[in-house]
């Protein structure tokens, strides 16, 4: 299995290459330079591995939610790269990938992801460890005020994502004793995008590049970064 992955949905810009279970990643925190950095990252990974695009199985990308500009960059790059090489794409939720990263880094099996959605709201998702070793959704992904996020079932939950820095007080009050701790420093990374994409590839959940779409969660798209 050979997958190329990218994410430009937040402050971090990252690319990853999975070849037969081994992952290489490049990541830079340059929020205003995603568009100029990402293609070089992807090409560099392929050159290091001695691979051509045509030798891949698919291109995975963080499809949102996140920065509207960043999500649009990811979709456009994934479409361009895949179309030129005749490859399918695999859209991956940035919230799910962030949760997967929290599991990878912290070993926590129940993750509540929060991203700052501006306008007093958060992008929100809850995830639990599934039977295939990936984090699976435990509820609907949505955008809402932090005081209105859905309460998780049971306890042992861990908060992850930069939304916990911005809206931590309100979220802690809302979740209460079900929350064991938080890791606001965790961000979406391309290596976790490709990890989740492997499950989609095995299931045949592939999307032609011309049909790859962003997911904003908020209907009203504004120029807010």
The 8 nearest C-alpha neighbors of each residue, nearest first, counted from 0:
[[1, 19, 18, 2, 56, 20, 17, 55],
 [0, 2, 18, 55, 17, 56, 19, 3],
 [3, 1, 17, 57, 16, 55, 56, 58],
 [2, 4, 16, 58, 15, 59, 17, 57],
 [5, 3, 59, 15, 60, 193, 189, 14],
 [6, 4, 14, 189, 60, 13, 15, 61],
 [5, 7, 61, 189, 13, 8, 60, 12],
 [6, 8, 12, 69, 73, 9, 70, 33],
 [7, 9, 69, 70, 65, 66, 6, 63],
 [10, 8, 11, 7, 66, 65, 69, 30],
 [9, 11, 30, 28, 29, 12, 8, 7],
 [12, 10, 28, 9, 27, 13, 29, 30],
 [13, 11, 7, 27, 26, 33, 6, 28],
 [14, 12, 26, 189, 6, 25, 5, 188],
 [13, 15, 5, 189, 25, 4, 24, 41],
 [16, 14, 24, 4, 190, 189, 23, 3],
 [15, 17, 3, 23, 22, 2, 4, 18],
 [18, 16, 22, 2, 1, 21, 20, 3],
 [17, 19, 1, 21, 20, 0, 16, 22],
 [20, 18, 0, 21, 1, 17, 22, 2],
 [19, 21, 18, 17, 22, 0, 1, 194],
 [22, 20, 18, 17, 19, 23, 16, 1],
 [23, 21, 17, 16, 18, 20, 24, 15],
 [24, 22, 16, 15, 17, 21, 25, 44],
 [25, 23, 15, 14, 190, 16, 26, 22],
 [24, 26, 14, 13, 15, 40, 27, 23],
 [27, 25, 13, 12, 24, 14, 11, 28],
 [26, 28, 12, 11, 29, 13, 25, 36],
 [29, 27, 11, 10, 12, 30, 26, 13],
 [28, 30, 32, 31, 27, 10, 11, 33],
 [31, 29, 10, 32, 28, 33, 11, 9],
 [30, 32, 29, 33, 34, 10, 224, 35],
 [33, 31, 29, 35, 34, 30, 36, 12],
 [34, 32, 36, 35, 12, 37, 31, 30],
 [33, 35, 32, 36, 37, 72, 38, 31],
 [34, 36, 32, 33, 37, 38, 39, 31],
 [37, 35, 33, 39, 34, 38, 32, 40],
 [36, 38, 40, 39, 33, 34, 35, 41],
 [39, 37, 41, 40, 36, 42, 35, 76],
 [38, 40, 42, 37, 41, 36, 43, 35],
 [41, 39, 37, 43, 38, 42, 14, 44],
 [40, 42, 38, 44, 43, 39, 14, 37],
 [43, 41, 39, 45, 44, 40, 38, 46],
 [42, 44, 46, 40, 45, 41, 39, 47],
 [45, 43, 47, 41, 42, 46, 40, 48],
 [44, 46, 50, 42, 48, 43, 47, 49],
 [45, 47, 49, 43, 48, 44, 42, 50],
 [48, 46, 44, 45, 49, 43, 50, 42],
 [47, 49, 45, 46, 50, 44, 18, 16],
 [50, 48, 46, 47, 45, 51, 44, 43],
 [51, 49, 45, 48, 46, 54, 52, 47],
 [52, 50, 53, 54, 45, 49, 55, 46],
 [51, 53, 54, 55, 84, 50, 45, 80],
 [52, 54, 51, 84, 55, 85, 86, 56],
 [55, 53, 52, 51, 50, 56, 1, 84],
 [56, 54, 1, 53, 52, 57, 2, 3],
 [55, 57, 1, 2, 0, 86, 54, 58],
 [58, 56, 87, 86, 88, 2, 55, 59],
 [57, 59, 88, 3, 4, 2, 89, 81],
 [60, 58, 89, 4, 88, 90, 3, 193],
 [61, 59, 5, 90, 4, 6, 62, 91],
 [60, 62, 6, 91, 93, 63, 92, 90],
 [63, 61, 213, 90, 91, 92, 214, 60],
 [64, 62, 214, 93, 65, 70, 61, 92],
 [63, 65, 215, 214, 93, 216, 62, 66],
 [66, 64, 8, 63, 9, 67, 70, 215],
 [65, 67, 69, 8, 68, 224, 9, 70],
 [66, 68, 70, 69, 224, 65, 71, 215],
 [69, 67, 71, 224, 66, 70, 72, 222],
 [70, 68, 8, 7, 66, 72, 71, 67],
 [69, 71, 8, 73, 67, 72, 68, 63],
 [70, 72, 68, 74, 69, 73, 75, 67],
 [73, 71, 69, 75, 70, 74, 76, 68],
 [74, 72, 70, 76, 71, 75, 7, 77],
 [73, 75, 77, 71, 72, 76, 78, 70],
 [76, 74, 78, 72, 73, 77, 71, 79],
 [75, 77, 79, 73, 78, 74, 80, 72],
 [78, 76, 74, 80, 75, 79, 81, 73],
 [77, 79, 208, 75, 81, 76, 80, 82],
 [80, 78, 76, 82, 77, 81, 75, 83],
 [79, 81, 77, 83, 78, 82, 76, 84],
 [82, 80, 86, 84, 78, 83, 79, 85],
 [83, 81, 85, 79, 84, 80, 78, 208],
 [82, 84, 81, 80, 85, 79, 86, 78],
 [85, 83, 81, 53, 82, 86, 52, 80],
 [84, 86, 82, 83, 81, 87, 53, 80],
 [87, 85, 81, 57, 84, 82, 88, 56],
 [88, 86, 207, 57, 206, 208, 205, 81],
 [87, 89, 58, 206, 57, 59, 208, 205],
 [88, 90, 59, 205, 206, 58, 196, 91],
 [91, 89, 60, 62, 59, 61, 88, 92],
 [92, 90, 61, 62, 60, 192, 93, 89],
 [93, 91, 95, 94, 62, 63, 61, 96],
 [92, 94, 96, 61, 63, 95, 97, 187],
 [93, 95, 97, 92, 96, 98, 112, 124],
 [94, 96, 98, 92, 97, 93, 99, 134],
 [97, 95, 99, 93, 191, 192, 98, 94],
 [98, 96, 187, 100, 94, 99, 95, 186],
 [97, 99, 95, 101, 100, 96, 110, 94],
 [100, 98, 96, 102, 97, 101, 134, 191],
 [101, 99, 103, 97, 98, 102, 191, 104],
 [102, 100, 98, 104, 99, 103, 105, 97],
 [101, 103, 106, 107, 99, 105, 100, 104],
 [104, 102, 100, 101, 106, 105, 99, 107],
 [103, 105, 101, 102, 106, 100, 107, 185],
 [106, 104, 102, 107, 101, 103, 100, 182],
 [105, 107, 102, 103, 104, 108, 101, 109],
 [108, 106, 102, 105, 109, 157, 101, 110],
 [107, 109, 128, 127, 102, 106, 110, 134],
 [110, 108, 127, 156, 107, 126, 157, 155],
 [109, 111, 157, 126, 156, 125, 158, 98],
 [112, 110, 125, 158, 124, 157, 159, 126],
 [113, 111, 159, 124, 160, 123, 158, 110],
 [112, 114, 162, 123, 160, 122, 121, 163],
 [115, 113, 162, 122, 121, 161, 160, 116],
 [114, 116, 162, 121, 117, 122, 120, 113],
 [117, 115, 121, 120, 122, 114, 118, 119],
 [116, 118, 119, 115, 120, 121, 223, 114],
 [119, 117, 120, 116, 121, 144, 115, 143],
 [120, 118, 117, 144, 121, 116, 145, 115],
 [121, 119, 144, 143, 116, 118, 117, 145],
 [122, 120, 116, 115, 114, 142, 143, 123],
 [121, 123, 142, 114, 113, 116, 141, 115],
 [124, 122, 113, 141, 112, 140, 121, 142],
 [123, 125, 140, 112, 111, 94, 139, 126],
 [124, 126, 111, 137, 110, 138, 136, 112],
 [127, 125, 136, 137, 110, 135, 134, 109],
 [126, 128, 109, 134, 135, 108, 137, 129],
 [127, 129, 134, 108, 133, 135, 132, 109],
 [128, 130, 133, 134, 131, 135, 132, 127],
 [129, 131, 132, 128, 133, 134, 135, 127],
 [132, 130, 129, 133, 198, 128, 134, 135],
 [133, 131, 130, 129, 128, 134, 135, 195],
 [134, 132, 129, 131, 128, 135, 195, 99],
 [133, 135, 128, 127, 129, 99, 126, 98],
 [136, 134, 126, 127, 129, 128, 133, 137],
 [135, 137, 126, 138, 125, 127, 134, 139],
 [138, 136, 126, 125, 127, 135, 139, 124],
 [139, 137, 136, 125, 140, 124, 126, 149],
 [138, 140, 141, 124, 137, 136, 125, 123],
 [141, 139, 124, 123, 138, 142, 122, 125],
 [142, 140, 123, 122, 216, 139, 143, 124],
 [141, 143, 122, 121, 123, 216, 120, 217],
 [142, 144, 120, 121, 145, 147, 141, 148],
 [145, 143, 120, 146, 147, 119, 121, 148],
 [146, 144, 147, 148, 170, 169, 121, 120],
 [145, 147, 144, 169, 173, 148, 170, 172],
 [146, 148, 145, 144, 149, 143, 173, 150],
 [149, 147, 145, 146, 150, 143, 144, 123],
 [150, 148, 151, 147, 138, 174, 123, 173],
 [149, 151, 174, 148, 152, 173, 147, 177],
 [152, 150, 149, 153, 125, 174, 177, 154],
 [153, 151, 150, 154, 177, 137, 156, 149],
 [152, 154, 151, 177, 155, 156, 150, 178],
 [153, 155, 177, 156, 178, 152, 176, 151],
 [154, 156, 179, 177, 178, 109, 157, 153],
 [157, 155, 178, 109, 154, 110, 179, 177],
 [156, 158, 110, 180, 181, 179, 178, 111],
 [159, 157, 181, 111, 110, 112, 182, 180],
 [160, 158, 182, 112, 183, 181, 185, 111],
 [159, 161, 183, 185, 113, 162, 112, 186],
 [162, 160, 183, 163, 164, 114, 184, 113],
 [161, 163, 114, 115, 113, 165, 164, 160],
 [162, 164, 167, 161, 166, 183, 165, 160],
 [165, 163, 161, 162, 167, 183, 166, 160],
 [164, 166, 162, 163, 167, 115, 161, 168],
 [165, 167, 163, 169, 168, 164, 162, 170],
 [168, 166, 163, 170, 164, 169, 165, 171],
 [169, 167, 171, 170, 166, 172, 163, 165],
 [168, 170, 172, 171, 167, 166, 146, 145],
 [169, 171, 173, 167, 172, 168, 145, 174],
 [172, 170, 168, 174, 173, 169, 175, 167],
 [171, 173, 169, 175, 170, 174, 168, 146],
 [172, 174, 170, 171, 175, 146, 169, 148],
 [175, 173, 171, 172, 177, 170, 178, 150],
 [176, 174, 172, 177, 173, 171, 178, 170],
 [175, 177, 178, 174, 179, 154, 171, 155],
 [178, 176, 154, 175, 155, 156, 174, 179],
 [179, 177, 156, 176, 180, 157, 175, 174],
 [178, 180, 157, 156, 155, 177, 176, 181],
 [181, 179, 157, 178, 158, 182, 156, 159],
 [180, 182, 158, 157, 159, 183, 179, 163],
 [181, 183, 159, 184, 158, 185, 160, 180],
 [184, 182, 160, 161, 159, 163, 185, 164],
 [183, 185, 182, 161, 160, 186, 159, 164],
 [184, 186, 160, 183, 159, 182, 101, 97],
 [187, 185, 97, 160, 188, 184, 161, 11],
 [186, 188, 97, 96, 93, 189, 100, 185],
 [189, 187, 190, 191, 13, 186, 6, 192],
 [188, 190, 192, 5, 14, 6, 15, 191],
 [191, 189, 15, 193, 192, 188, 24, 194],
 [190, 192, 194, 96, 189, 193, 188, 100],
 [191, 193, 189, 96, 190, 195, 194, 196],
 [194, 192, 196, 191, 190, 195, 4, 59],
 [195, 193, 191, 196, 192, 197, 190, 198],
 [194, 196, 193, 197, 192, 198, 191, 133],
 [195, 197, 193, 199, 198, 194, 200, 192],
 [196, 198, 200, 195, 199, 194, 201, 193],
 [199, 197, 201, 196, 200, 195, 202, 194],
 [198, 200, 204, 196, 202, 197, 201, 203],
 [199, 201, 203, 197, 202, 198, 204, 196],
 [202, 200, 198, 199, 203, 197, 204, 196],
 [203, 201, 199, 200, 204, 198, 205, 197],
 [202, 204, 200, 201, 205, 199, 198, 206],
 [205, 203, 199, 202, 200, 206, 89, 201],
 [204, 206, 89, 203, 88, 87, 200, 207],
 [205, 207, 88, 87, 89, 208, 211, 210],
 [206, 208, 87, 210, 209, 88, 211, 205],
 [209, 207, 78, 211, 210, 88, 82, 87],
 [208, 210, 207, 211, 78, 82, 206, 212],
 [211, 209, 208, 207, 212, 206, 78, 88],
 [212, 210, 208, 209, 206, 207, 74, 78],
 [213, 211, 210, 74, 214, 62, 90, 209],
 [214, 212, 62, 63, 215, 74, 70, 71],
 [213, 215, 63, 64, 62, 216, 212, 70],
 [214, 216, 64, 217, 63, 213, 65, 67],
 [217, 215, 214, 141, 142, 218, 64, 122],
 [216, 218, 215, 219, 142, 220, 141, 214],
 [219, 217, 220, 216, 215, 221, 214, 142],
 [218, 220, 217, 221, 215, 216, 222, 67],
 [221, 219, 218, 217, 222, 67, 215, 223],
 [222, 220, 223, 219, 67, 224, 218, 68],
 [223, 221, 224, 220, 67, 68, 66, 219],
 [222, 224, 221, 67, 66, 68, 220, 117],
 [223, 68, 66, 222, 67, 69, 221, 31]]
